[in-house]
Amino acid sequence: MTPPSETTVLAVLAGGAARRLGGADKALLAMGDGRPLLAHLVDRLAPWPGPVVLCAGGDPARFAAFGLPVVADTLREPDGRPAGPLAGLLAALEWTRAVHPGVAWLVSVPGDLPVAPPDLLARLWATRARSGATVVRAASGGRIHHAVALWPVARATALRHALTAEGLRRVDAWAGRHRGAVADWPADPVDPFLNVNTPADLARARALTAPRY
């Protein structure tokens, strides 16, 4: 199933800091060709047939070179820390509802996927068409990637309640409240959902994105 071009927003959850890599924005880490990780992610998924938005706290000017709207995930824990990726998803859903009221679906991806699969949207939608699921998550190598998923924008209000009134924080717990399905990708020879959390991950990502001569 190929969705109409105006029906799906891509939300990049770009608020993650690489605590084991000096605390820098993971999305802005330099890859093997010198370009930031986020540039590789956007290129891998291009052309995206719909609006693209970055979800991140802090100064949005650091993402100015990408020419994309940036929406802040404003929910905070009592100690002032960000409320995590589920709050970023909420910000994206509410932005979509306000700015693109005719759009019913959103795909979320973390901002640290340098080799994301170009067929992400097509495969998520094909899985939804076969299964009738409300939420479709990606998987590879037997592991579900809960933040890589197709979500209904209509659930924004319910998600806000879950975050603020119930204290829900886990993306998998939120996904589990819906009729779900999983779209699977092979993890060999390269896991398309490789993310960057450790120095070893960063070295692997840089090797995969180094120029080929």
Residue, then its C-alpha position, 0 to 999 in steps of 0.5 A: m500500500t502506497p500512502p498519498s503524499e500528503t497523509t504522513v508526517l515524518a517526525v525525527l526525535a532529535g532530542g537525544a544526547a550522547r551521554r557516553l560520547g560527551g553529551a553532544d547532540k547525537a543527531l549532529l555527530a559527524m559521520g565518516d564523510g564529515r556530514p552530521l548524522l541527521a543529514h544521513l538520516v534525512d537523505r536515506l528517507a528522501p524524498w519523504p512524501g509529506p511534511v518533515v519535522l524535528c522534535a528537540g528541546g534547547d536552541p532550535a538554531r542548531f538545526a537551522a542548516f537543515g531548513l526544517p521546522v523544529v518543535a520543542d518537547t516541552l514536557r518536563e519531569p519535576d526535576g526539570r529533565p526532559a520527559g523522554p521520547l514519548a514527550g517528543l512523539l506527543a509534540a510531533l502529533e500535536w504539531t501535526r494536528a495544529v499545522h497540518p490538520g488534514v494529516a492523519w498519520l505520522v512516522s516517528v524515527p530517532g535522530d541517530l539512525p545513520v543507515a535508516p532503510p529507504d523503504l521505511l514508509a512503504r513497508l510500515w504502510a504495507t504492514r498496516a494494510r495487511s494487518g489493519a493495525t492502529v500502530v505499526r513498529a519496525a523490527s530487525g534481528g528479532r528486536i522491536h524498535h519502538a520509536v520507529a513506528l507509524w502512529p495515528v495523529a488522532r491519539a494525540t489527546a489520549l497520549r497527553h493524558a497518559l503522559t501528564a495524568e498517568g505518568l506514562r513514559r515508555v514508548d513500548a507501553w504506549a504502543g501496547r495500548h493499541r492494536g499493533a503489528v510489526a514490520d520486519w527488516p533483515a539485520d544482515p549484513v547491516d542493521p538498518f536501525l543501527n543507532v549511536n549510543t556508545p563509542a563502538d556504535l559511533a565508530r561503526a556508523r562512521a565506517l558505514t558512512a565513510p566516502r567510497y572511492 
